[in-house]
Amino acid sequence: MEVLLTSTELEERLGSRLRELRLLKNLDQKTLAERAGVSLNAIKHLESGKGARVNSLVKALRAHGERTNNRKT
């Protein structure tokens, strides 16, 4: 039987993965926030699992992708 995560558990896992990705790319929270066009508090809230707007999550993830794409060229 599949166990579904609660909203809180899912937010915590997403935040943890976002933090891992940021650290793998040697970025601090401020730099990621600037690249993503979101506030530093939005990144802090996302990474801590306290929630933030989905729009902020999408922007943060895209900022990671932009850096990766820029490195390839």
N, C-alpha and C positions, 0 to 999 in steps of 0.2 A: 504494500500500500504506500502510495506516494505521500510524503509529509510536506505540507505547504508551509512556507515561512510566513510569519506575521509581517505586517507592514514595517514594524520597528526592526525586526531581524533583517529584513531585506534592505532597509535603509542603511543599517550598520554594515552589512556585507558590501553594498555598493560603495559606501564611503571608504571602507578599508581597501577595496580594490583601486579606487581612484587615488588614494594616498600611495599605494604601492607603485602604481604607474608613474605618479609624479616623482617619487624618489628614484625609481629606475632611470628616469630621464634627468636626474640631478637638478630638479627645479625646486625652488622654495614656493611656499603658498602665494606670496606676493607676486612673483613672476608669473605663475600660472594664472592668477586672477587678472593680471594686466593683459596677458595674451588672450585670455578668454573673453575679456570685456565684461567681467563681473566683479563684484566687490570682494575684498579679502574675506569679509565675514561670510559670504556665500560659500567660498571654498572651505572655510573652517567648518561651517555647518554641514556641508556635504560630507566632508571627511570624518566628522565625528558622529555621523548618523543621526543628527538632530533634524535633518530635513532641510530642504531648500526647494526653490521652484525647479520644475523639470527643465525649464528653459536654461537655468544656470548649469544644470548637469550636462545638458547637450552642448552648451558652449564650452564647458571645461573639457569634455571629451574631444570636441573638435579642435581645441587648442593643442591637445596632445598630438592629434593627427596632422595638423599643419606643421608642427615642428618636425615630425617624422618625414613628411613629404618634402619639406625644404631640405632636409639632409640628403635626400636621394638625388637632388639635382645639382 
